Structure formats: C-alpha cells, structure tokens
Amino acid sequence: MEQNLVPILQAAISPVILISGGGLLLLSMTNRLGRVIDRSRELARSHRQAGPAERARLERQLRILSQRGESVRLAITFCALSTLLAAALVIAVFVTALFQWRILALSVILFVACLLCLVTSLIFFLRDINLSLAALKLELEVRNKGTPDD
C-alpha cells in the first residue's frame, strides 16, 4: 500500500494546486465585490442629494455598478464551484486508489468540469474589469467637460 501512496499523491497535486489558486482568486473577487458595494452605497447617497442633471449621470454609473456586481457574483460562484470540484477530484483520486476502482471517467469529468467553471469564472471577472473601465471612462468624460480646453 505504501508503494501505491506516492503515485496517488502525485495524481492529487494538480487538483490541490487548483484549490489553492481558486482560493486566491476568490479572495481577489470578494475584495472587488466589496469595492462595488461600497461605491454603490456612496453613489446612492450622492444620487439622493443631487440635482436632475447630476442624477442622470449617477444613474448610469449605478447601472454599471449593478452589472459589475452581477458579474463579480457570477465569477465568485463559478470560482467557488471550480474549487469544490477540485476538492471532489482529490477525494475521488484517493477513493478510487484506496479501493482500487478503475473509474477514470469520474476523474476526467470532475477535472473538465473544474476547468470549465474556472474559465467561466475568469470570463465574468474580465467582464467586471471591462465594466469598471467603462465607468472610469464615464467619470473622466464628466471631469474633462468641467475643465477648460488648452
């Protein structure tokens, strides 16, 4: 049994790395979600006190923040699912080795599902970054209109 342990541990390393990477991505994504929520609260306060012209601009920014929040939520969901699938893959590797089952299909399905969830998560994460840049562009346009041209 001890001779079989080393190959089993080697097979489990890739999913463990995915778990670690997923955890770091989740940390980054939850920080972004916190920033979106904080900025939304700030803009909502400003919206209540703003005049009609300013309200329209703030509403556009709040819509972008809502889209960003949804993108980050989906990114977090798929990243967490990817991490859970990687953990299930580690368990499957050990259980199949322990009982000497030959269920390669289960491991392949879990690994592919894990990677698909990770890719989906990163796509939503990139969408959030693009929306963030769109909001910045909107903010800069407003500030540039307020300054005289040289």
Helices and strands as residue ranges (DSSP letters): H 2-49, H 52-98, H 104-145
